[in-house]
Amino acid sequence: MPQHEPEEHAEGRFAGELNGPQQNRLRVTCHYIDKLLSDVEHVLHQATSQSPFPRYIIDVAPAQVRVVEDYIRQLRAQLLRALAWQHMKPNPPDIPATRAVLTNLAFIDIAIEELRPSYMRGSGAVPDDAVDELNGVVHELRSLVEGTERYLRQELGSNLESRLRKLEETGYDVTLLRAIEEIVTRHGLVEFRPRIASLASRLEDDSLEVALFGRVSSGKSSLLNALLGADVLPVGVNPITAVPTKLRYGPALRAAVSYGDGRNEIVPIEQLASLVTEQGNPGNLRNVVRALVEVPSRRLKEGIVLVDTPGLGSLARSGAAETLAYLPGCDLALLLIDAGTTLNEEDIGTLRLLFEAGIPALVLLSKSDLLAEGDLHRAVRYIEEQLQNELGVGIHVHAVSSIPAASVVLDHFFERELLPRFEQARALREASVARKIGALRESVMAALETSLDRAKREPGKSKPDTQEMETRLRVITGEIGELSTTLSHAWLEFGESPERVIDQVADMAVRWSHSESTKGIPAVQLSEWLHDVVQEFLARRIEQVRSAADRALTTLHQVAQELGNTETPSAEELERILRDAPRFEFATLPDEVHAGRWKWMGDGVLRSAIRSHLRQNVGSVLKEELHQYARALSQWSEQTLKKIEAFLNSYADAYRIQIHRLSGFSKGAKDLPGIEQDLNRLRRWRAEEGSGLVKKRA
């Protein structure tokens, strides 16, 4: 029968066409029916769900499920025909799946937060012996939520497999890492994805950070400008110690600064001096945390990043281990000694700190053009002998100068000393990554073997006792996770406590007056005590983080050993994360205290007089400085602890899932032949597909 076009009525509607509200009701009803059908599918597929909280008793055989699904398909086809009858189509989707998933993850995160002991106490007292593990439960769950969010926000856009393919295109041999990524994806071993992403990031970051150290006016900025062939950094001014400046390659000259409140700002290069020098930004009142300068220099194009780090000053002279926190996480250090002065305790202390941190260092005698050839030779030999006597190591001192006439000497140093170390450091890093890939291979093999063993385990066969291992992981996860809250409160309290600092300085001044015959307390001494009090506070907090991290490392290594897992976190990686804490700089110099007349009236009167003097002299400025510094510390610790958590959880999560597999808590494996095939592939890797070493192809 021939089809006819629908007859059109005078008002513009076709014959048999419903009005607007009626059509809307038809569309909404069809949509609602489809939603109910989706719920039916969810019920039918619960047998294959991984949920530990099943809701329905499955009383439908697989063959019967397929029949019901056929009916559902017919129902949906009929819904489309009903809409087509009114010349309508289903509305196209308008909500991205990632947005919906992220929204649900946000609600999950809120639900997890309400498991904290502080919220649980609303339902009664939480037993003391349950608090640590309850915090651990919160942070375990949060770690997995954050891992899911990272994947959705970052990896979906970058795609881990494509990142590895790009690395191969740039010359890296990552065949084994790509194979591991394929196997991990195929068998749902998501716990290994952060480790793969971390290794890929190590290879993608092909740079070498070279930090310059030296006393004020030792010529660091001038030397950097000479190396780059451009006047990038301001010279002839005192830099602010709390603001390190990084210089890396970029197609155009530009500068960016980061502030303590988390803001980032692109600034004209001409404004850099007003942000990173004492003259332009006295006492760092603008709370600048760090600066980054991109320079179109051929010497930076291969990946060298230069870091201008102002002198450590009294921190280096003290030689205290806690001052390691102020060192940047660099690959190589250059210590500049001014040829116009001589070697002193600060230079030796800086070198000692660098060696303690495991950072290789070169010593440069800057401004060597100031010395005649004979004097220069004697100065170099003297410094080398002193360093040998003080540190017990032989160090070759390189004479350099930033003046144009001495450019050949500087070129010689860069080409023959710096570049070879750049290549050597790159090779060492690649060898380290290769070892980690090998350990990752062993861990993935262990996970596959565990899945096979569990699937083949006979009913009633004893399971290993893994509860104690999981408890230990939970406790360290909770301890590290709670540090962020603890430190946040500590910074806030300290930033509002100038009186506490003044009291401690007054106590130090009283003790000092007992051993000195002078009637006055010098302003420089008071300033140094102010810095010492703040540094001691920071050192205690950093030691708190370091101790917790060390305990976590010990536990992770113990659990890995008990699980037979060879992939473990290293202390060196953790220590590197803890570096580069913001420095406290108090530019205002207190007036000298004339304590003579108070000294003979007893310690109580003297202490009260010193406190009163400091309050009147620097109290208001100190309050503002501490407040600014606390904000910088808060940002630094938040970022640092996130890195530490992510680093430790990348291992803890893998161990935890391995424990679940061993205990039989996880669902059984489905693709046993595929698991066996991939396991054999990894076992044969060294014999058939090479060692998988990461290296540049010629």
N, C-alpha and C positions, 0 to 999 in steps of 0.2 A: 504494500500500500504506500503510495507516495506521501512524503511528509510535507506539511504546509507550515508556513510561517504563522506564528500565533497572531490572532486577530487583535488589532490595537483599538482600545476604546478612545472615546473623545478626550477624556482627561489624561491620556498619555500612558495608561496602564494596559498591559497585554491581558488577553482573556485568561482567566484562571489565576491571575497574579494577586498575591496577598498584599495588604497594605504594609506600610513601614513597620509599625509595632508588631504586626503578625509575623513578618519576615524575621525581625529581630528575635522574637520568641522561638521561632523554628531554629535559627542559628544557635541560640544559647542552649536550647534543649539538646540539639545534636552534639554540641561541645560537651555538655554535662554527661550525656550518655557515653561519649568517648572516654571521658575521665573515669567513669565507673568501670568501663571495660579495661582501662589500664590498671585499676585496682584489682580486677579479677585476674589479670595476667600476673600481677605481683603475688597474689595468693598462690596461683598455680606454680610459680617459679621459686617458691620459698625453699623447696627441697634442694635447690642449687645455690641458695644464698649462703654467704659467709657470716651472717649475723649470729652472734652468740645468744640473742634473745628472740628465738622463733615464737611467732604468735599463733600459728595454725598447726593443727594436726593434719598431715598430708595423707588423705585417704583416697587419692586419685592416682591410678597407675599411669606411668609415662605414656602408654598408648592412648589412654583416655584423655590425658592432657592435650595430646595432639588433636583429638577430635574436637574438644572444646575450643581450641585455638582456631580450627577451621571455621567453626560457627562465629567466632569473634571476627575473623576476617570478612565473612559474609555480612555481618551486621555493619561493619565499618563501610563496606562497599555500598550497602543500602543507604547509609547516612549520606554519603556523597551524592548518590542519585536523588535523594530527597532534596538536597540543596540545589542540585542542578535543575530540578523541576522548576524552581523559582529563579533560575539563572544566577545562582549564588555559588560562591566558593568559600572554603574555610579561610579565615583570616590568616595571613602569613605570620610566622613567629616574629616577635619583636624584642624578646629578651635573650641576650647571649647566654649560652649555657654556663660559661665561666662566671658571669655575674651572679647567676642563680646559685651556683655552687659556693662562691665566695660569700654570698649573703648567709647561706646556711652555715658555713664555717664560722662566720662571725657570731651567730647565735650559739653554736657549739662552744665557742671560746667563752662566751658569757656563762654558759652552764658549767663549764669547767671551773671558772673563777669562783663560782658559788660553792665549790667543794673545799675551798680553803678552810683551815681550822678556824679562822676569825669568823667565817660565816656559819660553819658547822656548830659553833658554840651557842648559836641561837636555838639549837635543838637539844642543848645539854652540854656539859663539860666534855671536852675531848681528852681522852687519857694521854698523859705525858708521853708514854711510850708509843703512841700512835701518831703524834704530831709530825715527826720527821718523815715517816712513810706516807702520811696523807699529803704533805707538801710534795713528796716525790711523785705520788699519783697524779697530782695536778700538773706538775711540770713534764712528766712522761706524756700525758695526753696532749698538753700544749705543744710539745716538741713535734708530735706527729701532725697536729693541725697546722703548725707553722711550716712544716715540710710540705704539706699539701698546698698551702698558699704559695710558697716559693715556687713550686712546680707550675702552678697555674699562672702566676704573675710573671715569671722569668723564663722557665724552660720551655713553656709552650710557644713563646715568641722566638726563642733562640734555637730550640731543638738540639738536644744533646748529641744526637747522631750526626746532624749536619755540622756541629762544631768540631766533632772528631774528623769528619771528612775534610773540613777546611784545614785542619792541622796537617793532615796528610798532604794536601795540596801545597802547603808551605814548606814541605820537606821533612816532616816528622814521621817516624815509623811508629804508628799507634795501632797497628793491625790487631795486636792482642787486646788492647783496650776497647777497640771497636767490637771485637768478638765478645768480650765480657758484657758490653752494653747490650748487644743483641740477645745474649742468653738471659741477662737480668730482666730485660723487657719481656721476653717470651714467657718466662716462668714467674713473673710477678714478684721478683725479689727487689722490691722498692727500697729496702733498707740499704742497698749498695749504691743507689743512684747519687746520694750526696758525695760519696767518696770518688765516684767517676767524675762528677762535675768539678770537684776540687782539684783533681789531677789535671783535668782539661784546662782549668783556670791557671794552674801553675805553668803549663806549657804556653798558653796564650799570652801570659805576661812575660815577654821575652826581655824585660828590662833589667838593668843592674843599677841599684841605688848606691851612689857614692856620696857619703856625707863628709863635709869639711868641718873640722873642729879647730879651735884655737882661741887664744885670748883676744879681748877687744883690741882692735887696731893691729891685729897680726897680719892683715892683708887678705882675708878670705874673699871679701866682695870684689876687690881689685883683681885677684887671681881668677875668680870665676868669670868676670867680665872679659879678661884676657883670653881665657880658654874658649869662650863663646864667640869672641870677636865682635862684641857689642856691649854698649854700656847699659846693661839690664838692671843691675842692682845699684842702689845708692852707695856711695863710698864716702869716707871721711866722717861717718856718723856712727854712734853707738847703737847697735841693734837691740831690739827687745828680746830677751832670752826666751820668752814664752811663745815666740812666733817664728818657728822654722819656715824656711822658704824653699820649695822644691822647684827645680828647673828641668823641664822635659821638652822633647821636640814637639813642635806644632807648626803648621803651615804659615802662621802669622803671629807676630808678637802680641801677646795679651796676658793679663793677670787676673787671677780669681782669688778671693779671700773667703775664709770660713770663720764665722763668729760663734761665740760660746752659746748663743741661743739657738743654734742650728741653721741660721741663715747662711746662704752662699751668694756671693755677689761678684759679677764681672766688673773690673775697674780699669780705667786707662793706665797704662804703664807709668805715666807721669805721676799718678797718685799713690804709687806703691810706697814711696818714702814716707808719706803722711800716715801710713798704716803700720809699717814694720820697723820704724826707727823711733828712738827715744825722743828726738826733737819733734817729730810729727805726731806721735801718739804717746805722750808721757805717761808712764805707769801702766800702759796698755789699757787706758780707760775705755777704749772702744771695744775691748774684749775680743780682740782678734785671736783666733786659735791657730790658724796656719794660712800660708799663702802658696799659691801655685802659679808659676809663670811658664807659658809656652813660648819657645824660642825657635825660629827657623834656622838652627845651627846644624851644619853637617856633622859636627862631633856628637850631637845628641841623636842623630837620625837612626843609628844602629840600635838604640835602646838604652843608652846611658842616661840615668837621671841623677842630676847633681842636687845635693841638699845643703843649703847654707844653714848651719846650726851655730848660733852664738855660743860663746864660751860657757863652760860649766862652772867656772869661778870657784867659790869655796866648796861647792859640792865635790869637785874633783879633788881638792886638797884633802877633804875629809876621808875620801876613799871608801865611804860606807857602801855596803852592798845594795842598800835600798835605792841609791841614786842611779842604779841601772835602769830604773823605770823612766828616767828622763832621756835615755839614749834613743835615737830613732831606730827603727828596724831596718838598718841598712845592710848591704852586702859587703861593702868595703869602706874603710874610714881613711881620711887624709888628715893628719895632724900638722897644722902650720905653726912653726916657731919663727918669730920675728928675728931676722939677722941683726937688727939693731939693739936687741936686748940679749937675754941669755935664757938657758933652760931653767925652769923653776918648778916648784911643787905642783902647781896646777897642771903643767904639761905632763909631768910624770903621772899624776893622778888620773888624768884623762886617758892616757895610754893603758894604765892598769885597769881602768873600768872597761875599756874596749876589749882587752884580752880576756877579762873575766866574763864578758858577755859573748865570747867566742867570735868577735868581729875582727877579721884581719885588718891590719893598719899599716899605712906608709907614713913616714915622717918627712915633711918638706921644710927646708929652711927658706922661708919667703924673704923677699926684698934683698936677695943675695947680691944685687947690683951695688948695694951700699958698702960692700967689703972688697978690698983688694984681693987679688988671687991668693996670695999667701995667707992672709987673714981668713979668707973663706975656707981654705983647706984646714986650717987649725980649728976653726969654729965647728966644722962638720965632724972632725975627728974627736973634739971635746964632747960634743953631744952624743956621739955614738958610744964613747967610753962611759959617760955618765948613765946612759940608758942601760948599758950592760951591767954596771954596778948596782943600779937601783932595781931593775926588773929581772936581771939574770937572763936576758935574751939579746942576741945580736941583731941589731936593726940598722939597715943602711939608710943614711940620711941623704935626701936628694935636694940639691940647691936649685931654686927656681926664682923667677922674677916676672912681674907683670908688665914691665916697661916694654915698649915696642922693640927696642934695640936687643932685648933678650928673648925675642919670640922663638928663635931657633932652639934655645934651651928648653923652653916650655913645650915646643913641638916634639922635641926629643923625648921628654918625659911622658907626654901623652901617648905617643906611638910605641915606645919601647917598654914602658912600665905599666901604664893604665890599660891600654887595649889588650895586651896579653892576659892580664888578670881578669878582664871582662870575659874573654873567651874561656879562661879556666873556670871562672865561676859559673858560666853557662853550662859547661860540660859537667861540673859537679852537680848542678841542679838537675840536669837531665838524667844523670846516673841515679840520683836520689829518687826521682820520679819513676825510673825503671824498676828500682827495688820495690817501691810502693805498689806498682802495677803487679809485680810478681806476688807480693803478699796478698793483694786483692784477688788474684787468680786462685790462690790457695783457699781464701775465705769463701769464694763462690763455689769452689769444688766441695768444701765441707758442707755448705748449705744444700747443695744438690744431693750429696751422699746421705745427709740426714733425712731429706725428703724420701729418698728411696728406702732407707732403713725403716722409717716409720710406716711407709705404705706396705712393706713386706713383713712387718713385725707380727708375730703370731699373737692371737688373742690371749690375754692373761700374762704375757711376758712382762717382766718388771721394767718400769721406766726409771730413768735416772732421777735422783733427787736434785731438783733444780730450784726449789723454792728459796733456799738460802742465798743463792747467787742473784736471783731476781730481787730479793730484799736489799742486798748490798747496792745494786744498781739504782734501786729506787731511792735509797737514802742519799747517795751522792748527787743524784739528779735534783732532789729537793733542796739540798744544801747549796748547790751552785745556783739554782733558780731563785732562791730567796735572797742571794747576795745583792741583787739589783735593788730590792726594797730596802735592805739594810743600809747600803751605801747611799741611796737617795736621801734617806732620813739623816744620815751622818753629814752629808754635804750641806743640807739645808740648815742643820743645827750649827755647824761650824761657821757657815757664812753669816750667821746672825750672832756670833759670839766673840766680838772684838775684846770684850772684857776678859775673857778667858786667856786670850793671847797676851794681853797687857799684864795680867797677873803672873803668867809664867815668865815673861821677860823681866818683871820686877824681881821675881825670885832669883833668876839668873844673875841679875845685877847685884843683888845683896850678897850672893855667894862670891861673886867676882871682887867686890869691894873688900872682902876679908883678905884676899891674897895680893891686893895691889895697894901701894902706898899713895897713889895719886888721889887727889881730892875730887876729881871730876870723872864722869863716865863718858867717854868719847861718843859722838854721834854715830860714827861708823860702827862702833861696837854694838850700840843699841840696834842699828839697822840689821846687823848680822844676826843678832839674837831673834829679831822678828822673823827673819827668813828661816832660822833654825827651828823655831816653834812650829811654823806652818809646814816645813818639810817633815818634821817628826810626825805630825798628825797624818800627813799623806802617806808617809812610810808605813805607819801602823796599818792603815787601811789597805795599802797595796800588799803588805805581808799577809793580811787577812785573806785577800783574794788568792794570793800565791799558795798559802797553806791549804785552803779548800781545794784549789786546783791540783795540788800535789797529792792530796788524799784521793781525789777522783782518779788521777792517773794511776796511783798504786792499785786502787780497786779494779780499774779497767784492765790493767795488766794481769792481775790475779785471776779475774774472771776469764779473760782470754786464754790464759794458760790452762785453766780447768776445762775450758771448752775445746782445747786443742786448736785455737785460732791464732795464726801467726801475724795477723794484721792488728797492730797496736799503735796508739798515739805516742808521739815523741815529746819529751819535755822541751826540746829546742823549739818546736813549733808553738808550744804554749807560751814559752818565755817571750817569743817574738811578738805575740799578741799583746803582752803586757807592757810593751815599750811605748815611748813617746807620750808620757803623761805631760800635761801642761805645767809649765813652771810658774811659780809665784814671783812676781816682780813688784816691789814696793819702792817706787821712785822717790817718794818724799823722805828726806833724811831728817830724823828727829834732832832737835837741839840737844846739845850736851847737857848732862845733868850735873849740877854742882852739888855733890853729895857730902862735901866736907862737914858742913855744920850739922847735917842730919846723922852722919855716920856715928857720932859719939853719943847719940840719944837712944841707941838700940836698934835692932833689926826691924822691929815692928814699925817704928817711926820712919826709918829709912825706906822700908818697902812701901808704906803709905805715901810717902813723898814722891817716890819714883812713879808709882801708879798715877798719882794726880798729875804729875808732869806729862806723862805720856798721853793721858786722856785729853788734856788741854792742847797738847802740841800736835798730836797725830790721830787722836781718837776718831774724829769724823771721817778723815780720809781713809784710815784703816778699815772702818766699817764698810765703806763703799768698795774698797779693794777686795776685802774678803768676800763680799757679796758677789762681785764679778768673778772672782776666782772659783767660788763654789759653783757658779753656773757653768763655767768651763769644765770643771771636774765632773759635774753631773752629766754633761754631754759626752765627755770622754769615757766615763765609766759605763754609761748606758751602751755606747757602741762597743766598748771592749768586752763587756760581759755577754753581749749578744754573740760576738765572735767566739768567745770561750764556750758558751753554751752550744752553739752550732757545731763547733769543733769536737767537743766531748760527746755530744749526742749522736754525731755521725757514726761513732763507734758503739756507744751504749745501745742505740736502737738496733744496730746489727746484732750485737750480742743477745739482746733481749728477744729478738725474733728467733735467733738460733736456739735459745732456751725454750721458747714456745714450741718449736718443732721437736726438740728432744723430749719434752714433757708430753707431747701428743695433744697440746691445747689447740694448735692450728689445725685447719682442715687438711685432709689428706690430699696428696698430689693426684692430678688427673692424668697428665700426659707422661706416664712412666717411660714409654719407649723414647719420647723426646728428651726426657731428663737424662736417661742413660746415654743417648747419643751425644748430647752436649757435654756431659761429664767426661766421656771418653775423648771428646775433642780437646778439652782442656788438659786432660792427662797426657795426651800425645803431643801437646803443643811444642814443647822444647825439641822433641825429636823430629817432628815433621814440618813445623811452621816457623822455626827459629825461636830465639830466646825472647823476642818481643822487646828488646832494648830500645829505648827512646833515643834517637840520634838524628842528626841532620844528614841527609843524603848528599853526597858530593855532586 
